[in-house]
């Protein structure tokens, strides 16, 4: 069974976690595990309390198959060396690593954007939070998630395409299901 770890900081963004975790767990039968900085529950922007399975520095996290960093203003406060080391190694091992909204700052600080297409909440914003990050020449100004190999990045306004991009890395054979998931959300914006 595929195991995905979602990293939740204090004030994690409900709408960013909801789309990806629901798609993976409900439709692709991925086991979801939650890591927080201290292993204590963390409350979302909307007041949802998420129980944690692990601390950010728990060595067992390296056994997971997929790493998902959900946005929170807390990511902007500086580098977490345990996370940087973990996602660098996971990516080097060929495992999918994904960050949305401020979660992309951890990817930038870990050097994962060096030489790879990526996006975030805006290039100027990303550079202000992670000054001098490697890879700025490969920034893509996109309203949708951007995938480069096993790396997925998205702004906080792209939770559905982020979910789909992560799912495509885990279960490419499920393209019809994944495309249907995206189409279901797109109906809200379709002309009536």
C-alpha positions in Angstrom: 0.0 0.0 0.0 1.2 3.5 -0.8 1.8 5.7 2.2 1.6 9.5 1.9 2.7 11.8 4.7 1.0 15.2 4.9 3.1 17.8 6.8 0.8 20.2 8.7 2.1 23.3 10.4 0.0 25.5 12.8 -2.7 27.3 10.7 -2.5 24.7 7.8 -4.8 25.5 4.9 -7.9 23.3 5.0 -8.8 23.8 1.3 -5.3 22.7 0.2 -5.3 19.6 2.3 -8.9 18.6 1.6 -8.7 18.1 -2.1 -5.4 16.1 -2.2 -6.0 14.0 0.9 -9.5 13.0 0.0 -8.6 12.1 -3.6 -5.7 10.0 -2.4 -7.4 8.2 0.5 -10.9 7.8 -0.8 -10.4 7.1 -4.5 -6.8 5.8 -4.7 -6.8 3.9 -1.3 -3.5 5.6 -0.2 -2.7 5.4 3.5 -2.5 9.0 4.8 -0.3 9.8 7.8 0.1 13.2 9.4 3.3 14.8 10.6 3.3 18.1 12.6 6.3 20.0 14.0 6.0 18.4 17.5 3.8 15.5 17.0 0.9 17.3 18.7 -2.4 18.0 16.9 -2.4 21.2 14.8 -5.4 23.5 14.1 -6.1 24.7 10.5 -7.0 28.2 9.4 -10.7 27.1 9.6 -10.4 25.6 13.1 -10.1 21.9 12.1 -7.9 20.0 14.6 -5.8 17.4 12.9 -4.3 14.6 15.0 -0.7 13.8 14.3 1.0 10.4 13.7 4.6 11.8 13.8 6.9 14.7 14.6 8.6 16.4 11.6 11.9 14.8 12.8 10.7 11.3 13.3 13.1 8.9 11.4 10.2 6.6 10.4 9.0 9.3 7.9 11.7 8.3 5.5 9.8 5.0 4.9 6.8 6.9 3.3 6.3 6.8 -0.4 5.0 10.4 -1.0 5.6 13.7 0.8 3.0 16.5 0.8 3.7 19.9 2.3 0.4 21.7 2.9 0.5 25.5 3.1 0.7 27.5 6.3 2.2 30.9 7.2 4.4 28.9 9.6 6.5 27.7 6.6 7.5 31.3 5.9 9.2 31.6 9.3 12.4 29.8 8.2 13.9 26.6 7.2 13.2 23.4 9.1 16.5 21.3 8.7 14.7 18.0 9.4 12.2 18.6 6.6 14.9 19.9 4.2 17.0 16.8 4.8 14.0 14.4 4.6 12.6 15.8 1.3 16.0 16.1 -0.3 16.6 12.4 0.4 13.1 11.3 -0.6 13.4 13.2 -3.9 16.9 11.7 -4.5 15.4 8.3 -3.9 12.8 8.9 -6.6 9.8 9.5 -4.3 7.2 12.2 -5.2 7.5 15.4 -3.2 4.8 18.0 -3.4 4.3 21.5 -1.9 1.4 23.9 -2.2 1.2 27.6 -1.2 3.8 28.4 1.5 4.7 24.7 1.6 6.7 25.5 -1.6 9.1 27.6 0.5 10.4 24.4 2.1 10.9 22.9 -1.3 12.8 26.0 -2.4 15.0 26.1 0.7 15.8 22.4 0.3 17.1 23.1 -3.2 14.5 21.0 -5.0 13.6 23.8 -7.5 17.2 24.0 -8.8 17.0 23.2 -12.5 13.3 22.3 -12.3 10.1 23.9 -13.4 8.0 25.0 -10.4 5.4 27.5 -9.2 4.2 29.1 -6.0 2.2 32.1 -4.8 4.3 34.3 -7.1 7.9 34.5 -8.0 8.5 37.7 -6.1 6.7 36.3 -3.0 8.8 33.1 -3.1 12.0 35.0 -3.5 11.1 37.2 -0.5 10.5 34.2 1.7 13.4 32.1 0.5 15.9 34.7 -0.7 18.5 33.4 -3.2 16.7 30.0 -3.7 18.2 28.0 -6.5 16.1 27.6 -9.6 14.4 31.0 -10.0 15.0 30.9 -13.7 12.7 27.9 -13.9 9.7 29.6 -12.2 6.4 29.1 -14.1 3.7 31.7 -13.5 0.8 29.3 -13.6 -2.7 29.2 -12.1 -2.4 25.4 -12.0 0.0 23.0 -10.4 3.3 22.4 -12.1 5.0 19.0 -12.3 8.6 18.4 -13.1 9.5 14.7 -12.8 8.5 13.6 -9.3 8.2 17.2 -8.0 4.8 19.0 -7.8 4.3 22.6 -6.8 1.2 24.9 -6.7 -0.1 28.2 -5.5 -2.6 28.1 -2.7 -5.3 28.8 -5.3 -4.8 25.5 -7.1 -5.8 22.8 -4.7 -7.6 20.6 -7.3 -4.9 20.6 -9.9 -2.4 20.0 -7.1 -4.4 17.0 -6.0 -4.6 15.7 -9.5 -0.8 16.2 -10.1 0.1 14.3 -7.0 -2.4 11.5 -7.8 -1.0 11.2 -11.3 2.5 10.5 -9.9 1.1 7.8 -7.6 -1.4 6.2 -9.9 -0.9 7.1 -13.5 -3.1 4.2 -14.6 -6.0 6.0 -12.9 -6.1 8.9 -15.3 -9.8 8.5 -16.1 -10.7 8.7 -12.4 -8.3 11.6 -11.8 -9.6 13.6 -14.8 -13.1 13.0 -13.5 -12.2 14.3 -10.1 -10.9 17.6 -11.7 -14.0 17.8 -14.0 -16.3 17.4 -11.0 -14.8 20.6 -9.4 -14.6 22.4 -12.7 -18.4 22.3 -13.0 -18.7 25.0 -10.4 -17.0 27.4 -12.8 -18.7 26.2 -16.0 -21.1 28.7 -17.7 -24.7 27.9 -16.9 
